[in-house]
Amino acid sequence: MPLVNIRLANRDIPTTSAQKAALIAGVTRLMQEVLDKKPETVTVIIDEIDPDNWGVGGEQVTVVRQRSKGPLQT
């Protein structure tokens, strides 16, 4: 039973339910196509993380985003 964990830093514009559904469906299809996994056995979990709790290049994502004014969507 494969488990795929997607971690996203919270954004100013929240990820919608439809976007999350598309991620779940897409990752499930990918697991089926690439690894021949049965879709009913694929578990996908999406964790949304406070950007203060996520670091890139030694800095909090919050700081990186403020400096770049949004183009970095981690």
C-alpha positions in Angstrom: 0.0 0.0 0.0 1.8 3.1 -1.2 1.6 6.3 0.9 2.4 9.6 -0.8 2.7 12.6 1.5 2.5 16.1 -0.2 3.6 19.0 1.9 2.7 22.5 0.9 3.5 25.8 2.7 0.3 27.7 3.3 -0.1 30.5 0.7 -1.9 33.8 0.8 -4.4 32.4 -1.6 -5.4 29.0 0.1 -5.2 25.8 -1.9 -8.8 25.0 -2.9 -10.6 21.7 -2.3 -10.7 21.3 -6.1 -6.9 21.7 -6.4 -6.4 19.2 -3.6 -8.7 16.7 -5.3 -6.7 17.2 -8.6 -3.4 16.6 -6.7 -4.8 13.4 -5.1 -6.2 12.1 -8.4 -3.1 13.0 -10.4 -0.7 11.4 -7.9 -2.8 8.3 -7.8 -2.8 8.0 -11.6 1.0 8.6 -11.6 1.5 5.7 -9.1 -0.6 3.5 -11.3 1.1 4.4 -14.5 4.7 4.4 -13.3 4.7 1.7 -10.6 1.6 -0.3 -11.7 -0.1 0.3 -8.4 -3.8 -0.4 -8.0 -5.5 3.0 -7.4 -7.6 1.7 -4.6 -4.4 0.9 -2.6 -2.8 4.4 -3.0 -3.1 6.7 -0.1 -2.4 10.4 -0.6 -2.0 12.8 2.4 -1.7 16.6 1.9 -0.2 18.5 4.8 -0.3 22.3 4.8 2.5 23.8 6.8 2.8 27.3 8.3 5.5 29.0 6.2 7.2 30.1 9.5 7.8 26.4 10.1 9.4 25.7 6.7 12.9 26.7 5.7 14.5 27.1 2.3 18.2 28.0 1.9 18.5 28.7 5.6 15.5 31.1 5.8 11.9 30.7 6.7 9.6 30.6 3.7 7.8 33.6 5.1 11.0 35.7 4.8 11.8 34.4 1.3 8.3 35.2 0.1 8.4 38.7 1.6 11.7 39.4 -0.1 10.6 38.0 -3.5 7.1 39.4 -3.2 5.4 36.1 -4.0 7.0 34.3 -7.1 8.4 31.6 -4.9 5.6 29.1 -4.3 7.1 26.3 -2.2 
